[in-house]
């Protein structure tokens, strides 16, 4: 099993560290290197990609100790003194950015379910941001439900948005979970359900979304 030994938001630093590993004949692979800011604007001026996350360098279990020792000789970034793996501050920053991104998308209903994990972390650690983000998510969700009931046109537009958002979020989340659990394939279920709902709406009610 591979272990993450280096995490950064800089493509250059990731490649520099990979070059050090290569010089010491340590096999490695880099995750998220070619997908940074892939969706355009996903860094939102923070320097962190809110969708795919930071660039991570992985090595084999048996090479972890040597790689971590090499990391100690690697200069620390001024604006990134820790990584998600070993810094509580960096981890909370990461969670906040992900939650903020999902909060903005909560107007489309579906993303709120992907945001529950992050909101739970805030409440569990009794962080003030959890109260604010939960309130915003609740207001967005309530607004969307009320508007969907009030206007069928608005309801179909939300349905269309979720029809695109849900598969996209499931693919991104599945990619993130692929190295962590074998159950990542279960994310195909909500995708199937959303496509089935479109077919049911068309056949039973004659609703055409596209």
N, C-alpha and C positions, 0 to 999 in steps of 0.2 A: 504494500500500500504506500502511496506517495504522501509526503508531508510538505506543507507549505513552509518555506524558510525565509521568504522575502515578499513584502507587499509594498506597492508604491503606486502613485498616480502618474508617474513619469515614465514614458516609453524608454527614454534615454537611460535612466537609472536601472531599469529592469534589464536592458540589454548589456549594460556595463557589468552588473552583477552576474549575469549569465556568462559573460566572457571570462570572469574570474573562475567560475565553476568549470568552464570548459578547459581552462589552462591547467586545472587540477584533475582533469579527466573524470569529472563527476557528471553523470548523465542527468539531464533536467528537462522539464518542459515548462513553457510559459502560458498561463491562462489569461485570457482577456486582452492580449496584446494588440490584436488587429481589429478589435471591436470597440475601442474607446471612442466615445462620442459618435457612435455609429448612427444613432437616430437623430442627430443634429440637436444641439442645445441641451443635451442631457446632463452636461456638467453644470449648467446654470450658474456660471461665474464662480463656482466653488472650487474648481480644480478637481473635483471628484465626480466620476461618472455615476449618476444616481440609478441607472438602469442595470448595467452589467457589473458595476463595482470596480474595485481597484485591479491593477495588474498583479498577478501572483506567480511566483516562481516555485515550482515543486521539485523535490528530489526523492530518491528511494529512501526507505526507512534506514537502511544501513549507512547511508551517506548523510543523514540528518545532522549528526553531531559535528562532522567536519564542515558542513555547509554553514552551520550556525557560528562556528569559530571563524570562518572566513568573513561572515557578515559583520563580526565585531570590528574587523579592520576596515570595513567599508564606511566612508564618510556619511554622517547623518544629515538628512535634509533639514534646513532651518525651519521649514514650515510643516515638517512631518517627522516629529521626533519619536513616533511609535507606530506600530502597525495594528491592524484590527486584531491580530492573533495575540499580541502581548501588551496592549495598552487599553485600559478601561476608558480613557478619555477619547481615544480615536474610535473605539467601538461605539460609544454613545453618539459621537459625531456622525458616524456612518448610519446608525439607526435613525437619527433625526433627519438626515438628508433623504433617506429612503421614504420615511414616513411623510415628510413634507411633499415629496413628489406624488405619492399615492393620494395624499389629501387633496391636492389640486385636481386629481382625476376622479375624486369621489362623486362629483356631479353626475358621473355616468354610472353610478351605483356599484357596478362590478368591482372596481378597485378597492372598495372599502373592505372586502373580504380578504384581500391581500395585505391590507394595512392593519388588520386586527393583531397580527403577531407583534408588530412594532409598537402599537398602542399598549399591548399587554406588558411589554418590556418597560415602558415608561411608568405604568402604574405599579408594576412589581418593585421597581427601584424608587418609587415615590418622587419622580421628577416632575417639576411644575409644567414642563412642556406637554406632558401627557394629558393634563386637564384641558389645556388650550386646544390641542390637536383633536381630542375627543369631541369637544364642543363644536369645532369647525366641521368635523366629519359628520356629526349628528345633524347639524343645520343644513349642510349640503344634501345629505340623504333625505331629510324631511322635505326640503325645497323640491328635489327631483321627484319625489313621490307625489307631492301635492300637484305639481305642474303636469305630471303624467296623467293623473286622474282628471285634472281640469281640461287638458287638451290632448286629444288622441294624436294629433300631429306631432306634438312634443314627445309623446310616448313612443311613437315609431322612430323618431330621430334618436332617442336614447337607446332604443332597441338596436338600431343600426350601429351606433357607436360601440355598444357592448359586443355586438356581433364581430367587430374587428378587434376591440381591446382584449376580450377574454382569451382568444387563441394566442394573441401576441404575448400577454402576460404569462400565460401558461408555458409557452415556449421558453421565455426568459427565465422563469422560476424553475422549470424543469432542467434547464442547462446548469443553473446554479446548484441544484440539488443532486445532479448526476454523480458527483464524486462523494457525496455524503450518504446517500441512501439508495437502495435498489427500488424503493417505492415511488421514485420520481415519475415513473410511467403512469401512475394513477392520475396525473394531471390531464391525461387524455380524456378522462370521464367528463369534466365540465365542458370541454370543447365539443364532445359528441352531443351533450345535452343542449348546448346552445344551437347547434345545427339542427337537432331534432325539433327544437321549439319553433324554428323557422318553417320547417316542413309541416308541422302540426297547424301552425297559424295559417299557412296557405291552404292546406287541404280541408280544414274544418271551418275556418272563418273567412277564407278568401283574402286574407291580408297579404299584400305584396310589399315587402320591405325594400327590395331593390328592383 
